[in-house]
């Protein structure tokens, strides 16, 4: 029996979650047979991978606090845990987009710079600011429970918007990660967005509403920016969107929870 209006059946739920965990994390997972299931079809489950990443960061935060560390060092160690868990997947996208959009004069040159593995001044600054803002927001939290809520909400919601972004914007290249992932259906995009929004209510009703509004504004602004710069989206822009969305939710959490 298929769920109404969704692009997957209950039998595919475990494999879709496993596919997103394999793609979005570097956790030592067993080998799965996805039977031709692509990322575009499974990306509704990206928020589940986000919950896992956030939970790992929260465990490290709580452990550090348990051993007497102040919130600042605990927040730093939590960030280390999350980027190690993801293999800096999204941070790489953020730095590439900053270098390409900041340093390229034409669409072709921007895409060329984004594909270059070397990092430039724009990319280095974007990474530094991303880490600084996330650390400062987490440092404002006063106990591990608040860190747990903030990290789970931020990592789930920031991945919940990715399917919608891939659905609305066409790939800017004929090859590459985004083009190879396939086309995200409207139903899959909605399912991912709803699933990603649910953990935002850990921030309280007011915090959830504020986060949803802020995420919507950032989504619209980044959508317009990508259209203006490269006429579409790439894997790097998807990573950059996750980063700015994670930052937005952590900033809201630092106010709503503390």
C-alpha positions, 0 to 999 in steps of 0.5 A: 500500500502506497502512502498518498501523495508521496513519491515512496512506499513504506518499504522504501523508507529504510533504504532511503534513510540508509542512502541519505546516511551514506551520502550525507555522513562518513559514518562506518555503515554496512553495505546496502543494496539500494536497487537503483534508488537515486538520491533525488528520490531519497532526499526526503530523508535528508533531515533524518541524516541531519538528526543523526549528525546533530545528535552526535554533536550534542553527545560530544557537547554534553560529554565535554560539559560533564567533564567541566568544560565551559560552554565555549570549548564544549561548543567548539568540540561539538562543531568538530564532531559534526564536521568530522561526521559529515566529512566537511561535505557542506563546508566544501560547497560553501567555500567553492560557492564563495570563491566562484561567485566572488571571483568569477566574472562570467557564468562559465568562469564561476562554474570553473572556479567552483569545480577547482579543488583549491580554496581562495580568499573568498572561500577561506573567509566564508568558512571562517565566518561560518564556523565563528557564527555557529560557534558563537551561537552554540556558546550562548546555550547554557546546558546540554539539553539546549544544545541537543535541541538546537543542533537537532533542529539546525541540522534537520531543517537545513537538510529539509530545504535541499530537496525543494531547492533541487526541485525548483532550480535546474542543474547549472551543468549537464554533469556533476553531482547535482545533475547526476542525482536526478530530478526531485519530484514535488512530493519528495520536496514537500515531504523533506521540507515538512520532515525538516520543519518538525524538529524546529518546534524543539525551539518552542512555537515562537522559535519555530515560527521565526526559524521557518520565516528566516529559512524561507527568506534565505531560500528565496534570496539564495534561489535568486542569487544562484539564478543570477550567478549561474542560471541554476544549482550545483552540488556546491550551491546545495552545500552552501544552502545547507550551511547558511540554513544551519547558521540561521537556525542556530542563531534563532536557537541562541535567542529562543532557548537562552 
